[in-house]
Structures are given as structure tokens and as C-alpha cells.
Amino acid sequence: MSRRPSPSFLDKSRADAPRAATELGLTDRYRYLLGRSGKRYLFSTVPAERLGEYPCAIVVLEPTVGRGGRPKKAWIGEIDRDGKRRGSRLASRDLSGRMALVHLLAGDAAQRRTVLDDLDGLFEPECEG
């Protein structure tokens, strides 16, 4: 089981789980993420090893700590229509034991690009000062 890092800057990018999910006790399965624009995007939680089953989806892997304290980096990208990951390089071993957030409501490549652009920088710490 992996541990999550301190929520400091992650919480600034999240909205609560959808109200219906909260009322049904499913807050671990659905979550909104906030883009830079302030727009909320609904994501579902799925095992990262099964991402190929979600063609045309936006994918977010939050940073976490794996076995032995090895950090696993955040990743934002998409699964293309053939089930291939598109985005920065991500080794298959970095998927092991992780849960992924998938956004399935962007209807075409242009909409997915808009969402990806809005989520760009989601896991970068904010400058203070």
C-alpha cells in the first residue's frame, strides 16, 4: 500500500467529491479537480494498471510514495483511442499499485487538449513570497 504525500499544494487544486457520491458513500471513487481557469472536471478512480481500458480519457496520477520510500511522480496525460498513454514518459513500474483518476467527459481530441492545458501545472508547488 502506498502513502500519499503531504496534501499542502494538492488540496489547492481539488474540489470536493460530487454531492451525490458523498451521499452514497462513494467519495473514494469520484472527485473533481480544478483547472487553472477555475473549471471543475469530474474524475473517476480506477486501478492504474487498467488505463488501457479507458481510450480517449484524460488521466491524472497524483504523486505518491511507493515501497521503500521511493517517490512516484505525478503524471497528467491521456489515453489515445488505441489504449496507449500519451504524455511525458512514464514507466510501467510507476503504475504498479497506484490508483489513477480518469476524466471521460472530453468528447474529442480538441476538448481533451483544452482540459489538459487547463490542468497543466496542477502538481507544481506555488511560489510563496
C-alpha positions as CSV (number, residue, x, y, z in Angstrom):
1,M,0.0,0.0,0.0
2,S,1.4,3.4,-0.9
3,R,1.3,6.5,1.2
4,R,0.3,9.9,0.0
5,P,2.5,13.0,0.3
6,S,1.6,16.0,2.4
7,P,-1.6,17.5,0.9
8,S,-0.3,21.1,1.0
9,F,-0.4,22.1,-2.6
10,L,-2.6,19.2,-3.8
11,D,-5.6,20.4,-1.9
12,K,-5.4,23.8,-3.6
13,S,-6.2,22.0,-6.9
14,R,-9.1,19.9,-5.7
15,A,-12.7,20.5,-5.1
16,D,-14.8,18.2,-3.0
17,A,-16.3,14.9,-4.3
18,P,-19.6,15.3,-6.1
19,R,-22.5,15.7,-3.7
20,A,-24.2,12.5,-5.0
21,A,-21.0,10.5,-4.5
22,T,-20.8,11.8,-0.9
23,E,-24.4,10.9,-0.1
24,L,-23.8,7.4,-1.5
25,G,-20.5,6.9,0.4
26,L,-18.5,6.8,-2.9
27,T,-16.1,9.7,-2.3
28,D,-13.2,7.5,-2.9
29,R,-14.4,6.7,-6.5
30,Y,-15.2,10.2,-7.8
31,R,-13.5,13.5,-7.5
32,Y,-13.5,17.0,-9.0
33,L,-10.2,18.6,-9.9
34,L,-9.9,22.3,-10.5
35,G,-8.2,23.7,-13.6
36,R,-6.3,27.0,-13.6
37,S,-9.5,28.5,-15.1
38,G,-11.5,27.5,-12.0
39,K,-13.5,25.0,-14.0
40,R,-14.2,21.7,-12.3
41,Y,-13.6,18.4,-14.0
42,L,-15.2,15.1,-12.8
43,F,-12.8,12.2,-12.5
44,S,-13.3,8.6,-11.6
45,T,-10.8,6.5,-9.7
46,V,-9.5,3.3,-11.4
47,P,-6.5,1.0,-11.0
48,A,-3.6,2.5,-12.9
49,E,-2.7,-0.9,-14.4
50,R,-6.1,-0.9,-16.3
51,L,-5.6,2.5,-18.0
52,G,-5.6,0.9,-21.4
53,E,-9.3,0.1,-20.9
54,Y,-10.1,3.8,-21.0
55,P,-9.5,5.1,-24.5
56,C,-9.8,8.8,-25.1
57,A,-9.6,9.6,-21.4
58,I,-7.6,12.3,-19.6
59,V,-5.5,10.7,-16.8
60,V,-4.1,12.1,-13.6
61,L,-1.7,10.2,-11.4
62,E,-1.1,12.0,-8.2
63,P,2.4,12.0,-6.7
64,T,2.8,9.3,-4.0
65,V,5.4,7.3,-2.2
66,G,5.9,3.7,-3.1
67,R,7.5,0.7,-1.5
68,G,10.8,1.5,0.2
69,G,10.0,5.2,0.2
70,R,10.7,5.6,-3.5
71,P,8.7,8.6,-4.8
72,K,6.4,8.1,-7.7
73,K,6.0,11.3,-9.7
74,A,2.7,12.9,-10.7
75,W,1.6,12.4,-14.3
76,I,-1.0,14.1,-16.4
77,G,-1.7,12.8,-19.9
78,E,-4.3,11.0,-22.0
79,I,-5.0,7.5,-23.3
80,D,-5.4,7.6,-27.0
81,R,-8.1,5.7,-29.0
82,D,-5.8,2.6,-29.2
83,G,-5.2,2.5,-25.4
84,K,-1.7,4.0,-25.4
85,R,-0.6,6.5,-22.9
86,R,0.3,10.0,-24.3
87,G,2.2,12.5,-22.2
88,S,5.5,12.7,-20.5
89,R,7.5,9.4,-20.2
90,L,6.0,7.1,-17.6
91,A,7.4,3.6,-16.9
92,S,5.0,0.7,-16.4
93,R,6.5,0.1,-13.0
94,D,5.3,3.5,-11.9
95,L,1.7,2.3,-12.4
96,S,2.1,-0.7,-10.0
97,G,-0.2,-0.4,-7.0
98,R,-1.5,3.1,-7.9
99,M,-4.9,4.4,-8.5
100,A,-5.5,6.8,-11.4
101,L,-8.0,9.5,-11.9
102,V,-9.7,9.4,-15.4
103,H,-11.8,12.1,-16.9
104,L,-14.2,10.5,-19.5
105,L,-16.3,13.6,-20.5
106,A,-14.0,15.3,-23.0
107,G,-15.7,14.2,-26.2
108,D,-12.9,14.7,-28.8
109,A,-9.2,15.4,-29.2
110,A,-9.7,19.2,-29.1
111,Q,-11.7,19.0,-25.8
112,R,-9.1,16.7,-24.3
113,R,-6.3,19.2,-25.3
114,T,-8.4,22.0,-23.6
115,V,-8.7,20.1,-20.4
116,L,-5.0,19.1,-20.4
117,D,-4.0,22.7,-20.9
118,D,-6.3,23.8,-18.1
119,L,-4.8,21.1,-15.7
120,D,-1.2,21.9,-16.7
121,G,0.9,22.7,-13.6
122,L,-1.7,21.0,-11.3
123,F,1.1,19.5,-9.2
124,E,3.6,22.2,-9.2
125,P,4.1,23.9,-5.9
126,E,3.1,27.5,-5.8
127,C,5.7,30.2,-5.2
128,E,5.5,31.9,-1.9
129,G,6.7,35.3,-1.1
